[in-house]
């Protein structure tokens, strides 16, 4: 059973000088956009635990870019099963549910339609998955456990699926990381995650363990957290094989391409509705409209219009950026196409 919860960690304040920092909390909000590039080839020295270290990720590349947008859990199909969730990830049809407070970030489970099983499933953690607690300081360590289960009927067989996770985390280093964009003060957390996803089939009233469906992942992950407010996610997430001394994968926060509009200068004088939408959007403004351009997350223009009512039914479900030119200026908004 594929893990569907993207457990995330965000920063809030930046420091101009290189220093040991305290990670004080998560600054991710519903509707924020995170572009996370993935590189499976890059190698660099991760260094032993310690203080005032320097890591060089300036040469990391983006083989692909994932778009992460938190959604309002109340807009999803399984919201009633997760009353404590205040932030979700995915789509209304299939979402992972989390709880974000000033002291912790917790995974609660997932719910939605699974194509492979042709049915709706809910996996609710009886022991929630606390992915991080705040504040985070150098030399902090913790071990956390999570467990949940879901039930289904597959090809006429009653099935119980369970998911258990153990996280052992050590904030083992601090220092400076250089990426293709800039240099950042960071805390590094080493995490060993042991996860077991198991399937049991009910046969003649007894459960039979199906080992072929079980996974056991003990990959080390190093996460680098910065207090720069523009980094709405871990600055870097590195999967590392200690036995082979090899980086298996690097995920890093990238930014919108130069030809993609920024979304930081929205104006209350102009709005797009409905948003999200699946067929039409309306541009609501008293200003004289010149042109509307819609960009995808790769920075390409996918639609241009001079109308206030725009047909978007031909656009695939995704996040887009809308640039609205008027006689008085340029405005930018996010658009979610369902």
C-alpha positions as CSV (number, residue, x, y, z in Angstrom):
1,X,0.0,0.0,0.0
2,X,1.6,3.2,-1.2
3,X,2.2,5.8,1.4
4,X,0.2,8.9,0.6
5,X,1.0,11.3,3.2
6,X,3.6,13.9,2.3
7,X,4.9,14.9,5.7
8,X,6.2,18.3,5.5
9,X,8.2,20.9,7.4
10,X,8.5,24.6,6.8
11,X,10.5,27.6,7.9
12,X,9.6,31.1,9.1
13,X,12.4,33.6,9.8
14,X,15.8,34.3,8.1
15,X,19.2,35.1,9.5
16,X,21.7,37.2,7.6
17,X,24.8,35.7,9.3
18,X,25.8,32.1,9.6
19,X,24.8,30.8,13.0
20,X,23.2,28.0,14.9
21,X,19.5,28.4,14.6
22,X,16.4,27.2,16.3
23,X,13.6,25.9,14.0
24,X,10.5,27.4,15.6
25,X,7.5,26.2,13.6
26,X,5.8,25.6,10.3
27,X,4.8,28.5,8.1
28,X,2.8,26.6,5.4
29,X,-0.7,27.7,4.7
30,X,-3.6,26.4,2.6
31,X,-3.1,27.5,-1.0
32,X,0.7,28.0,-0.7
33,X,2.7,26.7,-3.6
34,X,5.9,24.7,-3.2
35,X,8.0,23.6,-6.2
36,X,10.3,20.8,-5.2
37,X,12.8,19.5,-7.8
38,X,14.2,16.0,-7.7
39,X,17.7,14.8,-8.6
40,X,18.6,11.1,-8.5
41,X,22.2,11.6,-9.8
42,X,23.8,14.3,-7.6
43,X,26.5,13.3,-5.2
44,X,28.2,15.4,-2.5
45,X,29.8,15.0,0.9
46,X,27.1,14.8,3.6
47,X,29.8,15.1,6.4
48,X,29.8,13.6,9.9
49,X,27.6,15.1,12.6
50,X,28.9,18.3,14.1
51,X,28.8,22.1,14.4
52,X,29.4,24.9,12.0
53,X,29.6,22.7,8.9
54,X,29.4,23.6,5.2
55,X,27.5,21.6,2.6
56,X,27.7,22.2,-1.1
57,X,24.5,21.4,-3.1
58,X,25.2,24.1,-5.7
59,X,25.4,21.6,-8.5
60,X,22.1,19.8,-7.8
61,X,19.7,19.7,-10.8
62,X,16.0,19.2,-11.4
63,X,15.2,16.1,-13.3
64,X,11.5,16.7,-12.5
65,X,9.6,19.2,-10.4
66,X,6.7,18.3,-8.1
67,X,4.1,20.9,-7.1
68,X,2.8,20.8,-3.6
69,X,-0.3,22.8,-2.6
70,X,-2.0,22.3,0.7
71,X,-5.8,22.2,0.5
72,X,-8.6,22.9,2.9
73,X,-9.6,19.5,4.4
74,X,-13.2,20.6,4.7
75,X,-13.5,20.6,0.9
76,X,-12.5,16.9,0.6
77,X,-14.7,13.8,0.4
78,X,-13.5,12.3,3.6
79,X,-13.3,15.4,5.8
80,X,-15.9,14.0,8.3
81,X,-13.6,11.2,9.2
82,X,-10.7,13.6,10.1
83,X,-12.3,16.3,12.3
84,X,-8.9,17.3,13.8
85,X,-7.3,18.0,10.4
86,X,-6.7,21.6,9.5
87,X,-4.5,21.0,6.4
88,X,-4.6,18.4,3.7
89,X,-2.6,17.3,0.7
90,X,-3.8,15.8,-2.6
91,X,-7.2,16.3,-4.2
92,X,-10.8,16.3,-2.9
93,X,-11.2,12.8,-4.1
94,X,-8.0,11.4,-2.5
95,X,-6.2,13.3,0.3
96,X,-3.8,12.9,3.1
97,X,-4.9,14.6,6.3
98,X,-2.7,16.4,8.8
99,X,-2.9,18.6,11.9
100,X,-0.6,21.6,12.2
101,X,-0.2,23.5,15.5
102,X,2.4,25.7,17.0
103,X,4.0,22.7,18.7
104,X,3.8,19.8,16.2
105,X,3.0,18.6,12.8
106,X,1.0,15.3,12.8
107,X,-0.2,12.9,10.0
108,X,-3.7,11.6,10.7
109,X,-4.2,9.3,7.8
110,X,-5.7,9.4,4.3
111,X,-9.0,8.8,2.6
112,X,-10.2,8.6,-1.0
113,X,-10.8,6.5,-4.1
114,X,-8.0,4.0,-4.9
115,X,-8.0,3.2,-8.7
116,X,-6.1,0.0,-8.2
117,X,-8.8,-1.3,-5.9
118,X,-11.8,0.5,-7.6
119,X,-13.1,1.6,-4.2
120,X,-12.9,4.2,-1.5
121,X,-10.6,3.6,1.4
122,X,-9.9,5.3,4.7
123,X,-6.7,4.7,6.7
124,X,-7.0,6.5,10.1
125,X,-4.1,6.5,12.4
126,X,-5.0,5.1,15.8
127,X,-1.6,6.3,16.8
128,X,-1.0,9.5,14.8
129,X,2.2,10.1,13.0
130,X,4.0,13.0,14.7
131,X,6.5,13.9,12.0
132,X,8.1,16.8,13.9
133,X,7.8,18.8,17.1
134,X,8.8,22.5,17.8
135,X,11.0,24.1,18.6
136,X,13.8,22.1,17.1
137,X,17.4,22.6,18.3
138,X,20.8,21.1,17.6
139,X,21.3,17.8,19.5
140,X,17.5,17.2,19.9
141,X,16.5,13.6,19.4
142,X,13.3,11.6,19.5
143,X,11.6,8.3,18.5
144,X,8.0,8.3,17.4
145,X,5.6,5.6,16.5
146,X,2.4,5.6,14.3
147,X,-0.1,2.9,13.4
148,X,-3.3,2.7,11.4
149,X,-5.5,0.3,9.4
150,X,-7.9,0.2,6.5
151,X,-10.4,-2.4,5.3
152,X,-11.4,-3.4,1.7
153,X,-12.9,-6.1,-0.4
154,X,-10.5,-7.2,-3.2
155,X,-11.7,-9.7,-5.8
156,X,-14.3,-11.0,-3.4
157,X,-11.8,-11.3,-0.5
158,X,-12.1,-9.3,2.7
159,X,-8.8,-7.6,3.3
160,X,-7.3,-5.7,6.2
161,X,-4.3,-3.4,5.5
162,X,-2.2,-2.0,8.3
163,X,0.5,0.7,8.2
164,X,3.1,1.1,11.0
165,X,5.9,3.5,11.2
166,X,8.8,4.2,13.5
167,X,10.8,7.4,13.2
168,X,14.1,7.8,15.0
169,X,15.3,11.4,14.5
170,X,18.5,13.1,15.6
171,X,19.2,16.8,15.0
172,X,22.9,16.0,14.5
173,X,24.4,19.0,12.8
174,X,24.1,22.7,12.0
175,X,25.9,24.9,9.5
176,X,25.5,26.4,6.0
177,X,24.1,24.9,2.9
178,X,24.6,26.3,-0.6
179,X,22.0,25.6,-3.3
180,X,21.7,26.8,-6.9
181,X,19.8,29.8,-5.5
182,X,21.5,31.0,-2.3
183,X,23.3,30.1,0.9
184,X,21.3,29.3,4.0
185,X,21.8,28.7,7.8
186,X,20.4,25.2,8.5
187,X,19.7,22.5,11.0
188,X,20.2,19.0,9.8
189,X,18.0,16.1,11.0
190,X,19.0,12.5,10.4
191,X,16.0,10.2,10.3
192,X,15.7,6.4,10.2
193,X,12.2,5.5,9.2
194,X,11.1,1.9,9.5
195,X,7.7,1.4,7.8
196,X,5.8,-1.8,7.4
197,X,2.7,-1.9,5.1
198,X,1.0,-5.2,5.6
199,X,-2.0,-6.9,4.0
200,X,-4.1,-9.7,5.7
201,X,-6.8,-11.7,3.9
202,X,-9.7,-13.2,5.8
203,X,-9.9,-17.0,4.8
204,X,-12.4,-19.2,6.5
205,X,-12.7,-16.7,9.4
206,X,-9.0,-16.5,10.0
207,X,-6.6,-13.8,8.8
208,X,-3.8,-14.9,6.5
209,X,-0.7,-12.7,6.3
210,X,0.2,-11.9,2.7
211,X,3.9,-11.2,2.8
212,X,4.2,-10.2,-0.9
213,X,2.3,-7.0,-0.1
214,X,4.5,-6.0,2.8
215,X,7.2,-3.4,2.6
216,X,10.1,-2.7,4.9
217,X,12.0,0.6,4.2
218,X,15.1,1.5,6.3
219,X,16.5,4.3,4.1
220,X,18.2,7.1,6.0
221,X,16.9,10.6,5.3
222,X,18.7,13.8,6.0
223,X,16.5,16.9,6.1
224,X,17.9,20.4,6.2
225,X,15.6,23.1,7.7
226,X,16.1,26.8,7.3
227,X,14.3,29.8,8.8
228,X,14.2,31.7,5.5
229,X,10.6,32.7,5.0
230,X,10.7,32.1,1.3
231,X,11.4,28.4,1.7
232,X,8.0,26.9,2.3
233,X,9.3,23.3,2.7
234,X,12.5,21.6,3.9
235,X,15.3,23.3,2.0
236,X,16.7,19.8,1.1
237,X,15.6,16.2,1.7
238,X,18.3,13.6,1.0
239,X,17.8,9.8,0.9
240,X,21.1,8.2,1.7
241,X,22.5,4.6,1.7
242,X,25.1,4.4,4.4
243,X,26.4,1.0,3.3
244,X,27.2,2.3,-0.2
245,X,28.0,5.9,0.9
246,X,25.7,7.0,-1.9
247,X,22.9,9.7,-2.1
248,X,19.9,7.9,-3.7
249,X,17.8,11.0,-4.2
250,X,17.9,14.7,-3.4
251,X,14.7,16.8,-3.2
252,X,15.2,20.6,-3.1
253,X,13.0,23.6,-3.1
254,X,13.2,25.5,-6.3
255,X,11.5,28.6,-7.5
256,X,9.3,29.6,-10.3
257,X,11.1,30.1,-13.7
258,X,11.9,33.7,-14.6
259,X,9.1,33.7,-17.2
260,X,6.5,32.5,-14.7
261,X,4.7,35.3,-12.8
262,X,5.3,35.7,-9.1
263,X,2.2,35.1,-6.9
264,X,3.2,37.5,-4.1
265,X,1.6,40.6,-5.4
266,X,-2.1,39.7,-5.4
267,X,-4.5,42.7,-5.2
268,X,-7.9,43.0,-3.5
269,X,-9.0,45.1,-6.5
270,X,-9.1,42.0,-8.7
271,X,-10.2,38.4,-8.2
272,X,-10.8,35.1,-10.0
273,X,-14.0,33.1,-9.4
274,X,-14.9,30.3,-9.0
275,X,-11.5,29.1,-7.8
276,X,-11.0,26.1,-7.9
277,X,-12.9,25.5,-11.1
278,X,-13.3,22.9,-13.9
279,X,-15.0,24.7,-16.7
280,X,-15.0,28.6,-16.6
281,X,-13.4,31.3,-14.6
282,X,-14.5,35.0,-14.4
283,X,-12.1,37.9,-13.9
284,X,-13.8,40.3,-11.5
285,X,-12.3,43.8,-11.7
286,X,-13.5,47.4,-12.3
287,X,-10.4,48.1,-14.3
288,X,-10.2,48.0,-18.1
289,X,-8.9,44.5,-19.0
290,X,-6.1,44.3,-21.5
291,X,-5.0,40.6,-21.5
292,X,-5.1,37.5,-19.4
293,X,-2.4,34.8,-19.6
294,X,-2.5,31.5,-17.8
295,X,0.8,29.7,-17.1
296,X,1.5,26.1,-16.0
297,X,4.0,25.3,-13.2
298,X,6.7,24.9,-15.9
299,X,6.3,28.6,-16.8
300,X,4.6,28.0,-20.2
301,X,1.7,30.0,-21.4
302,X,-1.2,27.6,-21.9
303,X,-4.0,30.1,-22.6
304,X,-4.4,33.7,-23.6
305,X,-7.6,35.7,-23.5
306,X,-8.9,39.3,-23.6
307,X,-12.3,38.2,-22.1
308,X,-13.5,38.4,-18.5
309,X,-15.1,35.0,-18.9
310,X,-12.6,32.3,-19.9
311,X,-13.2,28.6,-20.8
312,X,-10.6,26.4,-19.0
313,X,-12.4,23.0,-19.6
314,X,-9.5,21.9,-21.8
315,X,-6.9,22.4,-19.1
316,X,-5.7,19.3,-17.2
317,X,-6.3,19.3,-13.5
318,X,-3.4,21.1,-11.9
319,X,-2.2,24.3,-10.4
320,X,-1.8,27.4,-12.7
321,X,-0.7,31.0,-12.4
322,X,-2.8,33.7,-13.9
323,X,-1.3,37.0,-15.0
324,X,-3.9,39.8,-15.5
325,X,-2.9,42.9,-17.4
326,X,-5.1,46.0,-17.0
327,X,-4.8,49.6,-18.0
328,X,-3.6,50.4,-14.4
329,X,-1.2,47.5,-13.9
330,X,-0.5,43.8,-13.7
331,X,-2.0,41.4,-11.1
332,X,-1.2,37.8,-10.4
333,X,-3.3,35.0,-8.9
334,X,-3.2,31.3,-8.4
335,X,-5.8,29.1,-10.1
336,X,-6.6,25.5,-9.2
337,X,-8.2,23.5,-12.1
338,X,-10.1,20.5,-10.8
